[in-house]
Amino acid sequence: MDIQALTRFFMWCTIINAGLLVFSAVMFMSAQDFVYSMHSKWFNIPRETFNVAIYSFLGFFKIIFILFNLVPYLALLIIG
């Protein structure tokens, strides 16, 4: 595998995961009541705990996205 193929791989990983992150954030912000009602049917969870879990998930996903997708892609662009 050459550096150009690896760069393209990380580019697409970054694009797809950024799209998922933006989609998740928009869904959770714009349809909070719908998402909470859907999840509260499955799990007996108070609204405050649900909000903490959602924002923790988004924060963790953002950190993982930056660490494992964006940083390797930028590093490959620099050395390429």
C-alpha positions, 0 to 999 in steps of 0.5 A, spaced: 500 500 500 503 506 497 502 513 501 497 515 496 492 510 497 493 510 505 491 518 504 485 517 500 483 511 505 484 516 511 480 522 507 474 518 505 474 515 513 474 523 515 469 525 510 464 519 512 465 520 520 465 527 519 458 526 516 456 522 521 458 526 527 454 532 524 448 528 522 448 525 529 449 532 532 444 535 528 439 530 530 440 530 537 439 538 537 433 538 532 429 532 535 431 532 542 424 530 544 423 525 539 430 521 540 428 521 548 421 518 547 424 513 542 430 511 547 425 512 553 421 506 551 427 502 551 430 504 557 427 507 563 432 513 563 431 520 566 431 526 561 437 529 565 441 522 565 439 522 557 442 529 556 448 527 559 449 520 556 448 524 549 453 529 550 458 525 552 457 520 546 458 526 542 464 529 545 467 522 545 465 521 538 468 527 536 475 526 540 475 519 537 474 522 530 479 527 531 484 522 534 483 516 529 481 520 522 483 527 522 490 527 525 492 521 521 489 524 514 493 531 516 499 527 517 499 523 511 498 530 507 504 533 510 509 528 509 505 526 502 
